[in-house]
């Protein structure tokens, strides 16, 4: 009876798994030549990884975080303006390279826009909003933005999304 059980288990194990069960192989004197190492677990991807990666790209290409973390209260307006012009150009280029943006409502700001948003939270109502929270339309104050395509590069092996920018040390 034991051999019949081994035969059936071996048949189905080889048919569906491609290998002989270890206990049966040992029972009949077969020793596996080398046990294959377990496959590496896929890296854990969190929802915040893409946001951190985009922030790292904006830091790398435009030094956005450096600018935002700098205390600019001591600088004259023309100095800040000159810095912002360059930052704006570099950040915009980096953003458009990795994210394709489209307006939520494709209309002219300051004109009447009809509200026909099927998705919740795509339109924010301002001003004299009815108690019901619903309106047919109003003056378009901001078109809104949605990402129609996101193309972030794959993180290099071992690279953690939390590292936005490495420290830089110049060796003299």
N, C-alpha and C positions, 0 to 999 in steps of 0.2 A: 504494500500500500504506500510505503514511504517513497519507493522509486516512482510510482505513478504520480504522486504529488510533486516530486522533483521534476519529472518529465513535463508535466503541465505548466508548472511555474517557469521552467527553463524555456519552454516553447513560447509562452506569452511574453516573457521578459525580453527574449531575443527579438521577437516579432515587433514589439512596441518600443523597447528601450535600446535594442541593438547590442545588449551585453548579457552575459550569464550572471545570475545572482552570486554574490561573493560567498555566501554560506554553502551553496551547492557546489561551487567550484572547489572550495576547501574540502568538502566532504568526499570528493572524488580525487583529491590529490592535485588539483590544478591550482597553481598560485598565480595570481595576476602579476604580470611582469612589472608593471609600474602603475600605481594608482594615479590617475590623472588629477592634477590639482583642481580644486573647485574653481569655477569661473569667477573672475573678478566682478565684484558688485558694481553695478552702474553707478556713476557718481550721482549723489543726491542733488537735484536741481530744485531750488526754491523759487517762489514767485518773485522775490526781491532781486534775484541774480541779474535779470535783464535790466532792471532800473540801475543797479550798481554798475553794471557794465557800460551802460550809456553814460552815466556820470563819469566813469573813468575815461571814456573816449573824449568827452567834453573837457576834462582836465588835461588830458594828453595833448589834444589838438589846439585848445584855446586857453588853457590855464584858468578855466572858469572858477574852480573852487578857490584857487589862490586869490582871484579878484574878489570873490564874495566874502572870504574870510579876512581880507585886508581891511583895516580901519582907514577909511578914506576921508574922515572928517577933517583932517589937517591939510588936505589937498585943495587947490583952487578948482573951480568948476571947469575951467578950460583944460586942466591937467586930467581930470576925471573923464571929460568928454573925449579927449584924444585917446585915452586908454580904452574907453568903451567902444569907440569906432573899430579899432583893431580886434577887440574881443568879439564884437558882434559879427564881424565878417568871418572869423575863424570858427566860432561856435555854430553859426548858420550853415557853413560848409560841412562841418562834421555831422550836424543833425540831418541835413538833407542827403548825405551819403548813406546813412543807415536807416532812416525813417522817412517814409513817404507820407506826407500829411495832406489831408483833404478837409475842406470846411464841412461842418455839420449841416449848416444851411447855406447854400450857394446863392447868396443874394447881396444886394448893395446895402451896406450899413447906413442907417438913417432913413430907410424906406420901410413901407409896410411889408410884413412877412406873415404868411399864413402858417399856423401851427398844425402840422400833420405828422408829428414825430411818433412813430409806432413804438419806439423803445423808451422806457422810462429813463429819466435823468439826462436825456439828450438836449433838452431845452430848459433853461432856468428862467422863470417868470419874474419880472421886476416891476416895481411901481404899484399901481392899484390892482392887485391881484384879487379876483373874486374869491369869496369864501369857499366856493367849491374847488378852487385851485385849478380850474380849467378855463381856457379862453380860446377864441377862434384865431386870434392873431394880434399883432401889435408892431411897434417900431423895432426893427432889428438893431440892437446896440452892439452885438459882437457875433460873428459868424460861428464861433466855436471851432474846435479842431478835433479830428479823429485820425488815428493812424490807420492808413489803408494798406501799408506794407512795413514790416520791420525786418531788417536784415543785419543782425548783429553777428560778428565773427564768433567762431567757436573758441571757447577759452582754451588756452594751451594746457597741456597735461600738467596737472598739479597746481595750476593757477587758481587762486581763490577769488571769488567775486568781491569779497570784502576789501581786498587790497585795491583801492581806487588809484593810487599813485605811489610808487616806491619812493623811499627817501633817496636823495641824490647826494653823493659825496664825491667831490673832485679830489683826485690824488695829485699832489704836486711833487 
